[in-house]
């Protein structure tokens, strides 16, 4: 759904584009050549945009360094196969589970707040003495400024 001002602006833009396209065909070739040269010059002078490269850092770099200190030595015969108990695995997974649960809770709470705000706005609008057509009128702000 588009409002009347948006529709009028789009129609004006279409008419303007149509008029510019029609007059472009009538330009002399010398003018077109000068415009093309000016465009090439402007593009040549344009500063290059700085290239940004994302840098990825391992999230658990510090944790891996700490685990290397507790790794079994090659002399013990279990090199490269650290044993983890199920309790230790749970200790690594519970912060992630807590984060997911808290994010879901925050999203739910924000949705409840947004719903309550919308309900308050609807109730205020429906209980107001102002007719509903005034909300659709483009001069509504002028009406409000005169009413005060």
N, C-alpha and C positions, 0 to 999 in steps of 0.2 A: 504494500500500500504506500503510494507516494502522495505527498501533500501537494496542494495547488502551487505554492511558490517553487517547489522543486521541479514540478512539471513545466512551469513557465520558464525557469532558468534553462532547463534542458532544451526546450523548444527554441529559445533565444540563441543558445549555443549552436544548435543545428542550422538555424537561419544564418548566423554569422559565418559558420564554416562554409555553407553553400555559397554565400556572397563572396567570400575570399577565394574559393575555388574558381568561381566564374571570372573574377577579375584577374586571377593569376594567368589564365590562358591569354588574356589581352595584353600582357606585359611585353615590351620589346625584348628582343633576344639579348641586347647589350645589357639591359637591366638584370635579366636573369643570370647572365654570366657574372656580373659584378656581385650579385647576391650569393652565387655559388662560391666565388672566390672569398668573399667575406666569411662565409660559413666554414670553409676550409681553414682560413686563418684563425678563426675563433677556436676551432677544434684543435689546431696545432698548439695554441697557447694554453689550452686547458691543462690545469695541473693534474697529474695522475693521482688517482685515489690510492691512499695507502693500503697495501695488501695486508690483511690480517690473517694470521694463521693460528688456528686453535692449538693450544698446547695442552696435552693431556698428561696429568701426573697420576701415578698410581695412588689410589685412595688409602690403601693399607700398607704403605711403604714402611712406616714405623713399626707396625705390627709384625711384618715379615722379618724385620731386623731383630726384634725381640725374640721371635721364635727360633731364629738361627742359633742364638746362644744356648738354647735348650735342646738343640737337635742332638741325636745320638752320634757318637764319634764313629769313624770307620773301623776302629779296632773292636767295637762291641759286636760287630756282625749284623747290625740292623741299619746300615747306612742307607739314607734316603727313604726310610719307611717309618716316619714318626707315628706313634700310636696315640690316638685321641680317644678319650672316654666319651660316652654319649652325653654325660653331664657337661663336658667342655664344649661339645658341639652345640648344645642348647645355649650355653653361655655366649656363644658367638652369634646365634640366631635371634635371641630374644630382643636385642635392641632394634633390629630390623622389623620384627613383628610389632613392637611397641610404637615405632615410627608410623607404620602403616595404619595401625588402629587409631593413633592420635590424629593423623591426617584425615581419616574418614570421619572421626568425631568432629573435627574443626569444620569440615565441609558441611556436615549435617547441621551443626549449630548456626553457621552462616546462612544456610538455606532457611532455617527457621526464623532468623532475624529478618531476612529479606522479605519473607512471607508476611511477617507481622507488620513491617513498614508499609508494604503494599496494602494490607488490610486497613491500616490506619488512614492512609491516603484515600482509599475508596470510601471509607465511612465518613470522612470529613467532606468529601465531594458530594456524597449522596445526602448528607444532612444539611448542606449549605442552602441558603435562600437563593442563590444564584441559579438561573436557568441553565440547563445543560448546553443550550446553543451558544452561550457565552464562551464556553471552553473551546468551541470550534471556530469562533470568530477571530480573525487576525488582528483586530483592533482591541483585543481583550486587555492587553497591557495598558492601553489608553483608558479603557473603562475603569480599570483598577486604580489608576493614578487620579482620575476625576472623583472616584468614590471616596477616597481618603480625605 
